[in-house]
Amino acid sequence: MTWSLELSPFFTWTVIAILAVPAVLLAAALLFARLRGSIVRVLAIAALLLAILNPVVLREERDPLKSVVALVVDRSQSQTIGERTAQTDAAVEALQASLARFPDFEVRTVEARSGGDGDATTALFGAMGQTLQDVAPARVGGAIMVTDGQIHDIPANAAALGFDAPVHGLVTGRPDEFDRRLEVVTSPRFGLVDQPQTLTYRVIEEGPKASRNPVDVQIFLNGDLVERQSALPGSDVSVELTLPRAGKNIVELSAARDPTEITPVNNRAIAVIDGIRENLRVLLVSGEPHAGERTWRNLLKSDAAVDLVHFTILRPPEKQDGTPINELSLIAFPTRELFVEKIDDFDLIIFDRYQRRGVLPTLYYDYIAQYVQNGGAMLIASGPEYAGPDSVANSPLSAILPALPTGQVDERAFRPVLSDLGRKHPVTRGLPGSEASPPNWSPWFRTIDVGPTQGETVMNGPDGKPLLVLNRAGEGRVALLLSDQGWLWSRGFEGGGPHVALFRRLAHWLMKEPELEEEALDAEGTGSELVITRHTIGDDPGPATLVTPSGQASQVTMVDQGAGEWRSTVETTELGLYQVANGDLRALANIGPVNPREYREAISTQDKLGPLAEATGGSVRRLAEATGGIEVPRIVPVSGRADAEGRDWIGLKTTDETVLRGVERTPLFAGFLGLAVLLFALSATWYREGR
């Protein structure tokens, strides 16, 4: 209960001033004149003014408020190292029990996990600020942080906290910790495929056992070991890598583990390099002008990633009319330059309705076959000539062709359809319009009959005859399109068809683009989820094996999504590189930022939080020494500027803040008391006048 006095005047202050000024002047005149009874008259004037001001005595009933204490628990991933989790749990339990003995403290416990700024940081002060945002600064009794000391949002000074109370740190871990880690110093974000790229890394050792002894480092590219090196701790080391494919390439560096280090998680570092292909070089040879020739040319020219070299044979060798060579406007076909000297410069060779006319010597067909078997790609877009005696099937190319002609040409109208295999194959899977049966595509009017096929038939013609056959020959790939009617789709005949999607996918499959592989395993991190996708043209691929960044392996069941796609979504709890395997396939995916800050410095420390804690009057101490259990300091309430830490105790401020429950008002000049005072003042004046 508290007492106070306040004024509650009956008039405005302007009116009171008008009345008070002459009253004060009159009182001053009386005192200056030293007239008899002047003091009594002045007291009477003062009593009248006080009556107008109406003084009121207030009696307030107040309840004291509790001090709010923030108990901030570090639950970041670095706190899972060694015994830190157990130490944290034991310390929090002991602190909560100790604080519960003080009814003047309101304890707010908040757990802070990795996150905060997109770099997987430990943001304890951000978590503390959120839990205290509705508390007046004067009510904050302090904060206790149970952490390994690796805090990434420590304010620059104590004033930035927004309250004047001690901050204490209880550090987990042990003082003799040793750790080895890898850091990527520089890495290109993009790189040309098949061109060397330079990456620089550094091995760092921290703790009493740190040394300058060489450390073995393994370098993996997309999961494959590509190099071993020996690195001196603290020195920058460079490695040259050649990207094997376009798209995302994951470089993983792994340093040998020391048995005494606290964690092997940061012995690995990751760099992601996006591979960019130089323009793909395509050689298109049209055997003769026809309606579909422009379709291939327009499609390839419209792709900015393709450099096209196109020849149409308008004047075969047998056409001799005596015209002098220097008067011909046609360009001679540079056969030797293309098919002998520079054949390996091309990523894809397309024969569009080409037939043997003596333009290419027989030996050159053998060169082309060898080019494919050594890793090249070839597409045969055939017409009636494929069934004739001058067919390229009657050349050394027959060794790599997926189907040989029977000599028959079927000229019935039909609508191309996907085979059962074609509904799963990446070249034809999900083509626009393929959902209908039959697909809503315009008809074609000619197919070339072939005998037994090798490889994969992904599209069929009339009566289930092969229409598009894909095959591998040695290290290379071959596609055989058994019709020259694809141009009808590009012209929009009867609604047309997906010629752009089909032909572009076909060309990129031949050139081994990763996203068009029949058997593929992909893993992608989205937030805290890992999405595993398996594409296959076969049956159930079985479960996938998932290895977490900490090395724990588990089996993941894949769920059939239809059309050869199997998928599983896994909720992750660790940051870092996950490995997924299924059969001979392997995929890598990173959850969270690459090389998160959370693991860059894993050794527990008192140094980071120490200056701020000292500035607030708090302290930072370890829960455990090199050996033995943990020791949790006692809690002691303190007030004002008293010390807030001692050898075995930490202090928390108590607050003087209260909350008002009720107010009792007693006017001094109201009722009989006020009347009595006024009557006494006037009577005293009259009495003095009577004498």
C-alpha positions in Angstrom: 0.0 0.0 0.0 1.3 3.5 -0.9 0.2 7.0 0.0 0.4 10.1 -2.2 -1.2 13.6 -2.5 -2.6 15.2 -5.6 -4.6 18.3 -6.5 -8.1 18.0 -8.0 -9.1 21.7 -8.5 -12.7 22.8 -8.8 -11.9 25.3 -11.5 -9.5 25.5 -14.5 -6.0 26.7 -13.8 -6.8 29.9 -15.7 -9.6 30.7 -13.2 -7.5 29.7 -10.3 -4.7 32.0 -11.5 -7.1 34.9 -11.8 -8.3 34.4 -8.2 -4.8 33.6 -6.9 -3.0 36.7 -8.2 -5.0 39.3 -6.2 -5.1 37.0 -3.2 -1.3 36.7 -3.2 -0.9 40.4 -3.7 -3.3 41.1 -0.8 -1.4 38.7 1.4 1.9 40.3 0.5 0.5 43.8 1.2 -0.7 42.7 4.6 2.6 41.2 5.5 4.5 44.2 4.2 2.3 46.7 6.1 2.8 44.7 9.4 -0.9 45.3 10.3 -2.4 43.6 13.3 -3.8 40.2 12.4 -2.0 40.1 9.0 -0.7 36.5 9.6 -4.1 35.3 10.5 -5.6 36.9 7.3 -2.9 35.4 5.1 -3.6 32.0 6.6 -7.3 32.5 5.8 -6.5 33.4 2.2 -4.3 30.3 1.9 -7.1 28.1 3.3 -9.5 29.5 0.7 -7.0 28.8 -2.1 -6.3 25.3 -0.8 -10.1 24.7 -0.7 -10.3 25.7 -4.4 -7.3 23.5 -5.3 -9.0 20.6 -3.5 -6.0 18.5 -2.3 -6.8 14.8 -2.3 -5.0 12.0 -0.4 -4.5 8.8 -2.6 -4.1 5.4 -1.0 -3.0 2.9 -3.7 -3.1 -0.8 -3.4 -0.3 -2.4 -5.6 0.9 -5.9 -6.2 4.6 -6.5 -7.0 5.4 -7.9 -10.4 7.7 -10.8 -11.1 11.1 -10.4 -12.8 11.1 -12.2 -16.1 14.1 -14.4 -16.8 14.9 -15.8 -20.2 16.3 -19.3 -20.2 17.7 -19.7 -23.8 18.6 -23.3 -24.8 20.8 -23.8 -27.8 19.4 -26.7 -29.8 21.5 -26.1 -32.9 23.1 -29.0 -34.7 26.6 -28.3 -33.2 25.0 -29.0 -29.8 24.6 -32.7 -30.9 28.3 -33.2 -30.9 29.7 -35.5 -28.2 28.1 -35.1 -24.7 26.7 -31.6 -25.4 23.1 -32.7 -25.7 23.2 -34.6 -22.4 25.0 -31.7 -20.7 22.4 -29.3 -22.0 19.5 -31.4 -20.8 21.0 -31.9 -17.4 21.8 -28.2 -17.0 18.3 -27.0 -18.1 16.6 -29.4 -15.7 18.8 -28.2 -12.8 18.2 -24.5 -13.7 14.5 -24.9 -14.0 14.4 -26.6 -10.6 16.5 -23.9 -9.0 14.5 -21.0 -10.5 11.3 -22.6 -9.4 12.3 -22.0 -5.8 12.0 -18.2 -6.3 8.4 -17.1 -6.7 9.6 -13.6 -7.7 10.9 -15.0 -11.0 8.9 -15.7 -14.1 10.9 -18.1 -16.2 10.5 -18.2 -20.0 12.3 -21.1 -21.6 13.0 -20.9 -25.3 14.8 -23.3 -27.5 16.8 -21.9 -30.5 17.5 -24.2 -33.5 19.7 -23.7 -36.5 18.4 -21.0 -38.9 17.9 -17.3 -38.8 19.6 -15.9 -41.9 19.6 -18.6 -44.5 23.1 -19.8 -43.5 22.0 -22.2 -40.7 23.3 -19.9 -37.9 22.8 -20.2 -34.2 20.6 -17.1 -33.4 20.2 -17.2 -29.6 19.7 -13.5 -29.1 17.0 -13.4 -31.8 15.2 -16.1 -29.9 15.6 -14.3 -26.6 14.3 -11.0 -28.2 11.2 -12.7 -29.4 10.4 -14.3 -26.0 10.9 -10.9 -24.2 9.3 -8.6 -26.7 6.1 -8.1 -24.5 8.1 -7.5 -21.3 9.0 -4.0 -20.1 12.8 -3.5 -19.9 12.5 -2.8 -16.1 11.0 -6.2 -15.5 13.8 -8.2 -17.2 15.7 -10.0 -14.5 18.4 -11.4 -16.9 19.1 -14.2 -19.3 20.8 -17.6 -19.0 22.1 -19.2 -22.2 23.0 -22.9 -22.3 25.1 -23.1 -25.4 28.4 -24.3 -26.8 29.4 -20.7 -27.2 29.2 -20.7 -31.0 26.6 -17.9 -31.3 26.3 -16.0 -34.5 24.0 -13.0 -33.6 25.7 -11.5 -30.6 24.9 -7.8 -30.3 27.8 -5.3 -30.7 27.2 -3.9 -27.2 25.1 -4.3 -24.1 22.9 -1.3 -25.1 21.6 -3.2 -28.1 19.9 -5.7 -25.8 17.2 -3.2 -24.8 17.3 -4.0 -21.1 19.7 -3.5 -18.2 20.1 -7.0 -16.6 22.9 -9.6 -16.5 23.4 -12.1 -19.3 25.0 -15.4 -18.2 26.4 -18.2 -20.4 26.8 -21.8 -19.4 29.0 -23.5 -22.0 28.7 -27.1 -22.9 31.6 -29.2 -24.2 35.1 -29.6 -22.8 38.1 -27.2 -22.8 40.5 -29.7 -24.4 38.4 -30.2 -27.6 40.2 -30.8 -31.0 38.6 -30.4 -34.4 39.6 -30.6 -38.0 37.5 -29.1 -40.8 37.6 -28.4 -44.5 36.7 -25.0 -46.0 36.2 -24.2 -49.7 38.1 -20.9 -50.3 37.2 -20.3 -53.9 35.0 -22.2 -56.3 33.5 -21.3 -59.7 29.7 -21.1 -59.8 29.6 -22.0 -63.5 32.0 -24.0 -65.7 32.2 -25.3 -69.3 31.7 -29.0 -69.7 34.9 -30.9 -70.5 37.0 -27.9 -69.6 39.2 -27.8 -66.5 38.0 -25.8 -63.5 40.1 -24.8 -60.5 38.8 -25.1 -56.9 40.8 -23.9 -53.9 40.3 -25.4 -50.4 41.9 -25.3 -46.9 42.2 -27.8 -44.1 41.9 -26.1 -40.6 42.8 -27.6 -37.3 41.8 -26.1 -33.9 42.4 -27.0 -30.3 45.4 -27.9 -28.2 46.3 -30.8 -30.5 46.3 -28.8 -33.8 49.4 -29.5 -35.9 51.0 -28.8 -39.3 51.1 -32.5 -40.3 49.8 -33.3 -43.8 46.3 -34.5 -44.1 44.9 -36.8 -46.8 42.1 -35.3 -48.8 39.8 -37.1 -51.2 38.0 -35.2 -54.0 34.7 -36.6 -55.3 32.9 -35.3 -58.4 29.2 -36.3 -58.5 30.0 -39.1 -56.2 33.0 -40.5 -58.1 36.5 -40.3 -56.6 38.6 -38.2 -59.0 41.7 -37.3 -57.0 43.6 -37.7 -53.8 45.8 -35.0 -52.3 47.9 -34.2 -49.2 47.2 -30.9 -47.7 49.0 -28.9 -44.9 46.6 -27.5 -42.4 46.2 -23.7 -42.8 47.5 -23.6 -46.4 45.4 -23.1 -49.5 45.4 -26.1 -51.9 44.1 -26.0 -55.5 42.6 -28.9 -57.5 41.6 -29.0 -61.2 38.3 -30.6 -62.1 36.7 -31.4 -65.5 32.9 -31.2 -65.4 31.5 -34.3 -67.1 28.0 -33.0 -67.7 25.7 -30.0 -68.0 23.6 -28.9 -65.0 24.4 -29.3 -61.4 27.8 -30.9 -60.5 28.5 -31.6 -56.8 32.2 -31.5 -55.7 32.8 -33.1 -52.4 36.0 -32.7 -50.5 36.7 -35.2 -47.6 39.6 -34.9 -45.2 40.9 -37.9 -43.2 39.4 -38.2 -39.8 41.5 -37.9 -36.6 40.3 -40.3 -33.9 40.5 -37.5 -31.3 38.5 -34.8 -33.1 35.0 -34.0 -31.8 33.1 -34.6 -35.0 33.8 -35.7 -38.6 30.8 -33.8 -40.0 32.9 -30.8 -41.0 35.6 -32.9 -42.4 33.7 -32.6 -45.7 33.0 -29.5 -47.7 30.8 -29.1 -50.8 30.9 -27.0 -53.9 28.1 -26.9 -56.4 29.2 -26.0 -60.0 26.7 -25.6 -62.8 28.0 -27.1 -65.9 27.4 -25.2 -69.2 27.9 -26.9 -72.5 29.4 -25.0 -75.4 27.1 -25.0 -78.3 26.3 -28.5 -79.5 27.6 -29.1 -83.1 25.1 -30.9 -85.3 25.7 -32.1 -88.9 22.5 -32.4 -90.9 22.9 -34.1 -94.3 19.7 -34.1 -96.4 19.8 -36.7 -99.2 17.4 -34.7 -101.3 15.0 -31.7 -101.0 11.6 -32.7 -99.5 8.8 -31.3 -97.4 10.3 -32.4 -94.1 13.8 -31.0 -94.7 12.9 -27.5 -93.5 11.3 -29.0 -90.3 14.6 -30.4 -89.1 16.5 -27.2 -90.1 14.1 -24.8 -88.4 14.0 -26.9 -85.3 17.8 -27.1 -84.9 18.4 -23.4 -85.9 15.8 -22.3 -83.3 17.8 -23.9 -80.5 20.4 -21.4 -79.3 22.5 -24.2 -77.9 23.0 -25.8 -81.3 25.5 -24.9 -84.0 24.1 -26.4 -87.2 26.0 -27.4 -90.3 23.5 -28.4 -93.0 24.1 -29.8 -96.4 21.5 -30.8 -99.0 22.8 -32.9 -101.9 21.2 -31.3 -104.9 23.6 -32.6 -107.5 24.6 -36.2 -107.2 27.7 -37.5 -109.1 25.7 -39.3 -111.7 24.2 -36.0 -112.9 26.7 -34.9 -115.5 25.5 -32.3 -118.0 28.8 -30.9 -119.2 28.6 -27.6 -117.2 32.0 -26.3 -116.5 32.9 -26.5 -112.7 33.7 -22.8 -112.6 30.2 -22.0 -113.7 28.4 -24.1 -111.1 26.9 -22.2 -108.2 26.6 -25.2 -106.0 29.2 -25.8 -103.2 31.1 -29.0 -103.4 30.3 -31.4 -100.5 33.4 -31.4 -98.3 33.2 -35.2 -97.5 36.7 -35.7 -96.4 36.8 -32.7 -94.1 33.5 -33.6 -92.5 33.7 -37.4 -92.2 37.4 -37.9 -91.7 39.2 -34.8 -90.4 36.5 -33.2 -88.3 34.0 -35.9 -87.6 34.8 -36.0 -83.9 34.0 -32.3 -83.6 30.3 -33.1 -84.1 28.0 -34.1 -81.2 25.3 -35.4 -83.6 25.0 -36.5 -87.2 21.6 -36.6 -88.9 20.9 -38.4 -92.1 17.6 -37.0 -93.4 16.3 -39.3 -96.2 19.9 -40.0 -97.2 20.8 -42.8 -99.7 24.0 -44.1 -101.1 24.8 -42.2 -104.3 28.5 -42.4 -104.4 29.0 -39.1 -102.7 30.5 -40.9 -99.7 33.0 -43.7 -100.2 32.2 -46.9 -98.5 35.1 -46.4 -96.2 33.5 -43.2 -94.8 30.5 -45.2 -93.6 32.9 -47.3 -91.6 34.3 -44.1 -90.1 30.8 -43.0 -89.1 30.1 -46.3 -87.5 33.4 -46.0 -85.5 32.5 -42.4 -84.5 29.2 -43.7 -83.0 30.8 -46.6 -81.2 33.4 -44.3 -79.7 30.7 -42.1 -78.2 29.1 -40.2 -81.0 25.4 -39.9 -81.9 23.5 -40.5 -85.2 19.9 -40.1 -86.2 18.4 -41.7 -89.3 15.2 -40.0 -90.5 14.2 -42.4 -93.2 11.9 -42.3 -96.2 11.3 -44.8 -99.0 15.0 -44.8 -99.9 15.7 -46.7 -96.7 13.9 -49.7 -98.2 15.6 -49.4 -101.5 18.8 -50.9 -102.8 20.8 -47.7 -102.1 19.8 -47.7 -98.5 22.4 -46.8 -95.9 21.4 -50.1 -94.3 23.5 -51.8 -97.1 26.7 -50.1 -95.9 29.0 -50.6 -92.9 26.4 -48.6 -90.9 24.3 -51.8 -90.7 26.5 -52.9 -87.7 25.1 -50.1 -85.5 21.5 -49.7 -86.9 18.8 -50.9 -84.5 16.6 -52.3 -87.4 17.2 -53.3 -91.0 14.5 -52.7 -93.7 12.5 -55.5 -95.3 12.2 -53.6 -98.5 8.5 -52.9 -98.0 6.9 -49.4 -97.6 3.5 -49.1 -95.9 1.5 -46.1 -97.1 -1.6 -46.5 -95.0 -2.8 -43.6 -93.0 -2.2 -44.0 -89.2 -1.9 -42.1 -86.0 1.5 -42.5 -84.2 1.1 -43.9 -80.7 3.4 -44.5 -77.8 4.4 -48.0 -77.0 4.2 -49.3 -73.4 7.9 -48.6 -73.1 7.5 -45.2 -74.7 5.1 -44.1 -71.9 8.1 -44.5 -69.5 10.9 -43.4 -71.8 12.1 -39.8 -71.2 12.1 -39.0 -74.9 8.4 -39.7 -75.3 7.1 -39.7 -71.7 4.3 -37.1 -71.2 4.3 -35.7 -74.8 1.5 -33.2 -75.2 -1.6 -35.1 -76.3 -0.3 -38.5 -75.4 -2.8 -39.0 -72.6 -5.6 -39.7 -75.0 -6.0 -43.1 -76.6 -5.2 -42.9 -79.4 -3.3 -39.6 -79.0 -4.8 -36.5 -80.4 -2.2 -36.1 -83.1 -2.6 -35.7 -86.8 -2.1 -38.9 -89.0 0.9 -39.8 -91.0 0.8 -41.7 -94.3 4.0 -43.7 -94.7 6.2 -46.1 -92.7 9.1 -48.2 -93.6 8.8 -51.9 -92.6 11.8 -53.4 -90.8 12.7 -56.7 -89.4 13.6 -57.5 -85.8 14.6 -54.5 -83.7 17.3 -53.9 -81.1 17.1 -51.4 -78.4 13.9 -49.6 -77.3 10.8 -49.1 -79.6 9.1 -46.0 -78.1 6.6 -45.2 -80.8 4.5 -47.5 -83.0 2.9 -47.1 -86.4 0.0 -49.1 -88.1 -0.6 -52.6 -86.6 2.0 -52.0 -83.9 4.9 -51.7 -86.3 8.0 -49.9 -85.0 8.1 -46.2 -85.8 10.8 -44.8 -83.5 13.6 -47.1 -82.3 16.4 -46.0 -79.9 19.5 -48.0 -79.3 23.0 -47.8 -77.9 26.0 -48.8 -80.0 29.2 -49.1 -78.1 29.7 -45.8 -76.3 27.4 -43.9 -78.6 23.7 -43.8 -79.5 21.5 -44.3 -82.6 17.9 -43.3 -83.3 15.9 -44.6 -86.3 12.7 -42.8 -87.3 10.9 -45.0 -89.8 8.8 -42.3 -91.5 9.4 -39.0 -93.3 6.0 -37.7 -92.4 6.9 -35.7 -89.2 6.6 -32.5 -91.1 2.8 -32.9 -91.1 2.8 -32.1 -87.4 4.9 -28.9 -87.9 2.5 -27.7 -90.6 -0.5 -28.1 -88.3 -2.2 -30.7 -90.5 -5.4 -31.8 -88.8 -4.2 -30.2 -85.6 -0.6 -31.2 -85.9 1.4 -32.8 -83.1 4.2 -32.3 -80.6 7.0 -32.3 -83.2 9.1 -29.7 -81.4 9.1 -31.6 -78.1 9.7 -34.9 -79.7 12.5 -34.0 -82.0 14.2 -31.8 -79.5 14.1 -34.5 -76.8 15.3 -37.0 -79.3 18.3 -34.8 -80.3 19.2 -34.2 -76.7 18.9 -37.9 -75.7 21.3 -38.7 -78.5 23.7 -36.2 -77.2 23.5 -37.7 -73.7 21.8 -34.9 -71.8 21.5 -36.2 -68.1 17.8 -35.3 -67.8 16.9 -37.6 -70.6 18.5 -40.8 -69.2 16.2 -43.8 -69.1 17.5 -44.9 -65.7 18.0 -41.9 -63.5 18.1 -41.2 -59.8 17.7 -37.6 -58.6 17.6 -36.1 -55.1 16.7 -32.5 -54.3 16.4 -30.7 -51.0 13.4 -28.4 -50.6 13.5 -26.7 -47.2 13.8 -29.5 -44.6 12.5 -32.1 -47.0 14.5 -34.4 -49.3 12.7 -35.5 -52.5 14.0 -38.6 -54.1 12.9 -39.4 -57.6 13.7 -42.5 -59.6 13.0 -42.8 -63.3 13.1 -46.2 -64.9 11.7 -48.0 -68.0 11.7 -51.2 -66.1 9.7 -52.5 -63.1 9.8 -51.7 -59.4 13.4 -50.4 -58.8 13.2 -51.4 -55.1 14.0 -49.2 -52.0 16.7 -46.6 -52.1 19.5 -46.3 -49.5 19.8 -43.0 -47.8 23.0 -41.9 -46.0 22.7 -38.8 -43.8 25.5 -36.2 -43.4 26.5 -37.9 -40.1 26.8 -41.3 -41.8 23.6 -43.0 -40.7 22.1 -45.3 -43.4 18.5 -46.2 -43.9 16.2 -47.7 -46.5 13.6 -45.5 -48.2 10.5 -47.1 -49.9 9.8 -45.6 -53.3 6.2 -45.0 -54.3 5.0 -45.5 -57.9 3.8 -42.3 -59.5 3.1 -43.9 -62.9 4.8 -43.5 -66.2 8.1 -45.0 -64.9 8.5 -42.5 -62.0 9.0 -43.5 -58.4 9.2 -41.0 -55.6 9.7 -40.6 -51.9 9.8 -37.6 -49.6 11.9 -37.7 -46.5 11.8 -35.2 -43.6 15.3 -34.4 -42.6 16.8 -33.3 -39.3 20.4 -32.7 -40.3 22.1 -30.1 -42.5 24.6 -31.2 -45.1 25.1 -33.6 -47.9 22.8 -36.6 -48.3 23.7 -39.6 -50.4 21.1 -41.7 -52.1 21.7 -45.0 -53.9 19.5 -47.4 -55.8 21.2 -50.2 -57.7 24.2 -48.8 -59.6 22.8 -45.3 -59.5 23.8 -42.7 -56.9 22.6 -39.1 -56.3 23.7 -36.3 -54.0 21.6 -33.5 -52.5 22.4 -30.8 -50.0 20.0 -29.8 -47.3 20.3 -26.2 -46.1 23.1 -23.9 -47.2 26.3 -25.3 -48.7 28.9 -25.6 -46.0 26.6 -24.2 -43.2 28.2 -21.8 -40.8 26.9 -24.0 -38.0 29.7 -26.4 -38.6 32.5 -24.1 -39.7 33.5 -23.6 -36.0 32.5 -26.6 -33.9 34.7 -26.2 -30.9 32.9 -24.9 -27.8 34.2 -21.5 -26.6 33.7 -18.9 -23.9 35.4 -16.2 -25.9 32.5 -15.0 -28.1 29.9 -14.4 -25.4 32.4 -13.3 -22.7 32.7 -9.6 -23.6 28.9 -9.0 -23.7 28.2 -11.0 -20.6 30.9 -8.9 -18.7 29.4 -5.7 -20.0 26.0 -6.6 -18.5 27.4 -7.7 -15.2 27.0 -11.4 -16.0 29.4 -14.2 -16.6 30.4 -17.1 -18.9 31.5 -20.4 -17.4 31.8 -24.0 -18.5 29.5 -26.6 -17.2 32.2 -29.3 -17.3 35.9 -29.4 -17.0 38.1 -31.8 -18.9 37.0 -34.7 -16.7 34.1 -35.3 -14.5 30.4 -34.3 -14.6 28.8 -30.9 -14.9 28.4 -28.2 -12.3 25.4 -25.9 -12.5 25.9 -22.6 -10.5 23.4 -21.6 -7.8 20.8 -18.9 -8.6 20.9 -15.8 -6.3 18.4 -12.9 -6.6 20.1 -9.5 -6.6 18.8 -5.9 -6.7 20.0 -2.7 -8.2 23.7 -2.5 -9.1 24.7 -5.4 -6.9 27.2 -7.9 -8.3 25.5 -10.6 -10.4 28.1 -13.4 -10.3 30.3 -15.2 -7.9 32.5 -18.3 -7.8 29.7 -20.8 -7.7 26.6 -18.6 -8.3 25.0 -16.3 -10.8 22.7 -13.5 -10.0 19.4 -12.4 -11.5 17.8 -9.0 -10.8 14.6 -8.5 -8.9 12.3 -5.7 -10.1 10.5 -2.9 -8.2 7.8 -2.8 -10.8 4.2 -3.2 -9.4 0.7 -3.4 -10.8 -2.2 -1.2 -9.5 -5.1 -3.1 -8.0 -7.2 -0.2 -6.5 -7.1 3.5 -5.4 -8.9 5.2 -2.4 -9.3 9.0 -2.7 -9.8 11.2 0.4 -10.3 15.0 -0.3 -8.8 17.1 2.5 -11.2 20.0 2.1 -14.4 18.1 1.5 -17.2 17.6 4.0 -17.0 18.7 7.7 -13.2 18.7 7.7 -13.0 21.4 4.9 -15.8 23.4 6.5 -14.2 23.3 9.9 -10.8 24.5 8.5 -12.5 27.4 6.7 -14.6 28.4 9.7 -11.6 28.3 11.9 -9.7 30.5 9.6 -12.5 33.1 9.3 -13.2 32.9 13.0 -9.6 33.5 13.8 -9.7 36.6 11.6 -12.8 38.0 13.2 -11.4 37.2 16.7 -8.3 39.1 15.9 -10.3 42.0 14.5 -12.4 42.2 17.7 -9.3 42.8 19.8 
